[in-house]
Amino acid sequence: MSDTRRRVKVYTLNEDRQWDDRGTGHVSSTYVERLKGISLLVRAESDGSLLLESKISPNTAYQKQQDTLIVWSEAENYDLALSFQEKAGCDEIWEKICQVQGKDPSLEITQDPIDESEEERFEEMPETSHLVELPACELAHLEEIADLVTSVLSSPIRREKLALALMSEGYIKKLLQLFRTCEDLDNREGLHHLYEIIRGVLFLNKATLFEVMFSDDCIMDVVGCLEYDPALVQPKRHREFLTKTAKFKEVIPITDSELRQKIHQTYRVQYIQDIILPTPSVFEENFLSTLTSFIFFNKVEIVSMLQEDEKFLTEVFAQLTDEATEEGKRRELVNFFKEFCAFSQTLQPQNRDAFFKTLANLGILPALEIIMGMDDLQVRAAATDIFSYLVEFSPSMVREFVMQEPQQADDDDVLLINLVIKQMICDSDPELGGAVQLMGLLRTLIDPENMLAPTNKTEKTEFLSFFYKYCMHVLTAPLLANTAEERKDLPEGTTKSIPVCPDNFQTAQLLALILELLTFCVEHHTYHIKNYIMNKDLLRRVLVLMNSKHTFLALCALRFMRRIIGLKDEYYNRYIIKGNLFEPVINALLDNGTRYNLLNSAIIELFEFIKVEDIKSLIAHIVDNFYKALESIEYVQTFKGLKGRYEQEKDRQSRGLSRYRRDARTLDDDEEMWFNEDEDEDDADAGVEKRVDEDFPEAYGKYMGAKKVKESEDKENLPKRTPTGSFKFTFSHSAGAANGTNGASSKPAPSASPASPNGSSGKAAAAALPSTPVVKAGLVGLVDYPDDEDEDDEEEEDDEEEMSPRKRPRLGS
């Protein structure tokens, strides 16, 4: 048998009864030695790989649907479909299948499928019991017909027989003629029977019947039959809605009559499924699977036909962006594109990719930029939906477009992302439904997790630089405007500010959304957001919101600070200490009083984290400045624990300094000789210091340079000889870090705070200190003193016992 190649798509039915696209290729029928028979082969058009190899079994039921579909089941719960590009190709393969099975090609189905559970019963029962004899299609027999249709639904075999009988006798059209007669005579009983009959025929789940029922000359009568539900006192007016209320709007005239007919048919069938038919019960959920497939394949066909008609889409885009287009017309064009994109969601990933690439090539993003800047709220809302489809499809495509915009426009306000941010800020919905959606889109665009494609390794750096340069000021504008502090009229020495805090619930919700996005940035952007926070003194402005009467907003501000402290970055720690930024948090804790609520718990968790992680610079700052205000809080042991950590550290420093009282600024002759003897190590240390200075931002390089001498006063860093013979320096922050200083202790706490992210602070400090070798076996990277190890461990255990929390019930106010 010669090969006949035709272009097809291969589909399989998944567990959710949805068709999955397995790829596009060319089908042939040929003898396969391994399978010992004529088989259907589909090879992918992209790489020639085998998409399908299926032996044409003599007992398999193949079904031809809609002239271009062949559907069959290979095993239990494994359905396959071939969707042909041309009817001629479908007919040729259908003839091959019928030839192998010895069937007449004019039939739509090659076998009568038999349900396994009924197979034995089928063999035992006489042949005549399976033949379904339809009563004459007359008014007097409507009740009998309705009973027959209802009775066969529980038996797969009888459903098949009834479907064949209905098709062979043209019975459907005769029933619909009876419907028109009953309606003319206002025969309610007959109309109720016809409702049961047509509903039962739909539940037969046969594509061949659907093609007749949903044809142009039958579908409105089918809808009419379904209006007369016996359970209703008055019939529904579905036909009136479909013909008068539902208007088919052609934004651009559709010249293809086949496409127009497909659109009408799909809309009406979808209406039958979604509106007219009742929600199927658990026992009926598979009865309409073929109806779902019918709609699915129609939508695939509509999107493909529109996509291939470039003249049509080009005209739509031209009118969409033309300033002369009327507002009403533009609204219809945008709604068309929104519905077009919604249709595309039914496509498989491969088809959806091709669809959005077509839109991108036609200029969907520049068009969106224009229409999102318009005043019409409906147009902007529809444009937002289209934008969300594009971002979901390819964030990289959207980022690539927006990064090219500054080269073409002088005004930052017209940039696409800034238009999105402004629409988020100006959302008129009291619940900010649109703003929440837009915030999610922004989050997707600035998420580094989807910027890691190997094809474009610079995307992350370039886009984040663009975002912080052109867009971040727009995002933070409402936050900065609502957190201005009035200090001019306060007397000198007053520490309490008078914040301007939003009382409006909608504004508070908006600020909460912005803070959520900024908190995401702190966690994922590190360098860019760090510079922005410090340059704008952003954390101080955010903490003004701790005074808000809206607790959810105060919690958002606290969460922002908690995320910053959670990074354990000494740059941030010094910024917090220098700005005294714990003050508003502690004021909020004290103002909250004895109320046992989420705000209370969240603030205490912040200080508990600092204690557990032993962030020395912050512990020293908190105890030095706020302990008197906090020592009365005894229902948790957090603040006593902070005090304990602080005392421990001071004790270690004093013992370390008394044992080695050597000032780092006055190196004696022996130490200078020691450094001079080992020139290689000296060069290495100098290299470390040089690298550190390069790594630091300029502002912090100056800051650290001015403080180096002072750092040496509080502590000494002692090197430990490594197995290679060189010396390793360690660095930990003490109470001196509250003033930006660094030092070392006789024995650091178990979880010493890290230095800056690259650890360069520690290296810089260590390089400037004298080096006295201490050799101690079993220690890894820690400066320690052998004599004190046991003594210190005992003291730490005693301290921990003293600080064990006392459980004490709390009363809410």
ABEGO torsion letter per residue (X at the ends): XBBBBBBBBBBBBBAAGBBBBAEBBBBBBBBBAAAGEBBBBBBBAAAGBBABBBBBBAABBBBBBGGABBBBBABBGBBBBBBBABAAAAAAAAAAAAAAAGBBAABABABBBBBAAAAAAAAABBAAAABBBBBBBBAAAAAAAAAAAAAAAABAAAAAAAAAAAAAAGAAAAAAAAAAAAAAAGBAAAAAAAAAAAAAAAAAGBAAAAAAAABAAAAAAAAAAAABBAABABBBBAAAAAAAABBBBBABBBABAAAAAAAAAAAAAAAAAAAABBBBBAAAAAAAAAAAAAAAAAAAAAAAAAAABAAAAAAAAAAAABAABBAAAAAAAAAAAAAAAAAAAABBAAAAAAAAAAAAAAGAAAAAAAAAABABAAAAAAAAAAAAAAAAABAAAAAAAAAAAAAABABAAABAAAAAAAAAAABABAAGAAAAAAAAAAAAAABAAAAABAABAAAAAAAAAAAAAAAAAAAAAAAAAAABBBAAABBBGBABBBBBBBABAAAAAAAAAAAAAAAAAAAAAGAAAAAAAAAAGAAAAAAAAAABABAAAAAAAAAAAAAAAAAGBAAAAAAAAAAGAAAAAAAAAAAAEABBBAAAAAAAAAAAAAAAAGBAAAAAAAAAAAAAAAAABAABAAAAAAAAAAAAAAAAAAAAAAABBBBAABBBAAAAAAAAABAAAAAAAAAAAAAAAAABBAAAAAAAAAAAAAAAAABBBBBBBBAAGBBBBBBBBBAAAAAGBBBBBABBBABBBBBBAAGAAAAAAAAABBBBBBBBBGBBGBBBBAAAAAAAAAAAAAAAAAABBBBBBBBBX
